[in-house]
């Protein structure tokens, strides 16, 4: 997707020149060259900034945060560490005795 956006930005600046039929005759060639140079410089600067940001994220951002973001993720990591795998029936029992889940079922069941 990014490659297409880059091509879509650069190609029109390269396609428009002083001999192009897309340019009206009221625009002189000197102004057109300045606009073309400005667009190329602007796109190059944006490319460099984007590359720096992508490299920053590729180097410093990890898959897993240092601490679990939620209580559910924390519980999942504890279960994974203990190698404790619950069956479907046991998991369902835990779910149906959870107050938060029951409250959500009641609230959304009433509104639907």
C-alpha positions as CSV (number, residue, x, y, z in Angstrom):
1,X,0.0,0.0,0.0
2,X,2.8,2.5,0.9
3,X,4.5,1.7,-2.3
4,X,1.4,2.6,-4.3
5,X,1.0,5.8,-2.4
6,X,4.7,6.7,-3.2
7,X,4.3,5.9,-6.8
8,X,1.0,7.9,-7.0
9,X,2.8,10.9,-5.5
10,X,6.0,10.8,-7.5
11,X,4.8,9.8,-11.0
12,X,2.5,12.9,-11.5
13,X,5.4,15.2,-10.6
14,X,7.6,13.4,-13.2
15,X,4.9,13.3,-15.8
16,X,4.2,17.0,-15.7
17,X,6.8,18.9,-17.6
18,X,6.8,22.0,-19.7
19,X,5.9,20.1,-22.9
20,X,3.0,18.3,-21.2
21,X,-0.5,18.8,-22.6
22,X,-1.8,18.8,-19.0
23,X,-0.3,22.2,-18.3
24,X,-2.1,25.2,-19.4
25,X,-0.1,27.7,-21.5
26,X,-0.5,30.4,-18.8
27,X,2.0,28.6,-16.5
28,X,5.5,29.3,-17.6
29,X,8.2,26.6,-17.7
30,X,10.3,28.3,-15.0
31,X,7.5,28.2,-12.4
32,X,6.7,24.6,-13.4
33,X,10.3,23.6,-12.8
34,X,10.3,25.2,-9.3
35,X,7.0,23.4,-8.4
36,X,8.4,20.1,-9.7
37,X,11.7,20.5,-7.7
38,X,9.7,21.5,-4.6
39,X,7.5,18.4,-4.9
40,X,10.4,16.1,-5.4
41,X,12.3,17.6,-2.4
42,X,9.1,17.4,-0.2
43,X,8.5,13.8,-1.2
44,X,12.2,12.9,-0.5
45,X,12.1,14.5,2.9
46,X,8.8,12.6,3.7
47,X,10.4,9.3,2.5
48,X,13.4,9.8,4.7
49,X,11.3,10.7,7.8
50,X,9.0,7.7,7.2
51,X,12.0,5.4,6.8
52,X,13.5,6.7,10.1
53,X,10.2,6.1,11.9
54,X,9.8,2.6,10.5
55,X,13.4,1.7,11.5
56,X,12.7,3.1,15.0
57,X,9.7,0.9,15.4
58,X,11.4,-2.1,13.9
59,X,14.3,-1.8,16.4
60,X,12.7,-0.6,19.6
61,X,9.1,-1.9,19.6
62,X,8.6,-5.5,20.9
63,X,5.8,-8.0,20.3
64,X,4.9,-8.4,24.0
65,X,4.8,-5.5,26.5
66,X,7.0,-5.8,29.6
67,X,3.9,-6.1,31.8
68,X,0.5,-7.5,30.8
69,X,-1.9,-4.8,29.8
70,X,-5.0,-6.3,31.4
71,X,-5.9,-8.7,34.2
72,X,-7.1,-11.3,31.6
73,X,-3.7,-11.2,29.9
74,X,-2.0,-11.6,33.3
75,X,-4.2,-14.6,34.1
76,X,-3.5,-16.1,30.6
77,X,0.3,-15.8,31.2
78,X,0.0,-17.5,34.6
79,X,-1.9,-20.4,33.1
80,X,0.6,-20.7,30.3
81,X,3.5,-20.7,32.8
82,X,1.9,-23.4,34.9
83,X,1.1,-25.5,31.9
84,X,-2.4,-25.7,33.3
85,X,-4.9,-26.3,30.5
86,X,-8.5,-26.3,31.4
87,X,-11.1,-28.2,29.4
88,X,-14.1,-26.7,27.7
89,X,-16.6,-27.6,30.5
90,X,-14.3,-26.2,33.2
91,X,-13.7,-23.0,31.3
92,X,-17.5,-22.6,30.7
93,X,-18.2,-23.1,34.4
94,X,-15.7,-20.4,35.3
95,X,-17.2,-18.1,32.7
96,X,-20.8,-18.5,33.9
97,X,-19.8,-17.9,37.6
98,X,-18.0,-14.7,36.7
99,X,-20.0,-11.7,37.9
100,X,-18.8,-9.3,35.2
101,X,-19.8,-11.8,32.4
102,X,-23.2,-12.4,34.0
103,X,-23.8,-8.6,34.3
104,X,-22.8,-8.1,30.6
105,X,-25.1,-10.9,29.6
106,X,-28.0,-9.4,31.5
107,X,-27.4,-5.8,30.2
108,X,-26.9,-6.8,26.6
109,X,-29.7,-9.4,26.8
110,X,-32.2,-6.8,27.9
111,X,-31.2,-4.3,25.2
112,X,-31.4,-6.7,22.4
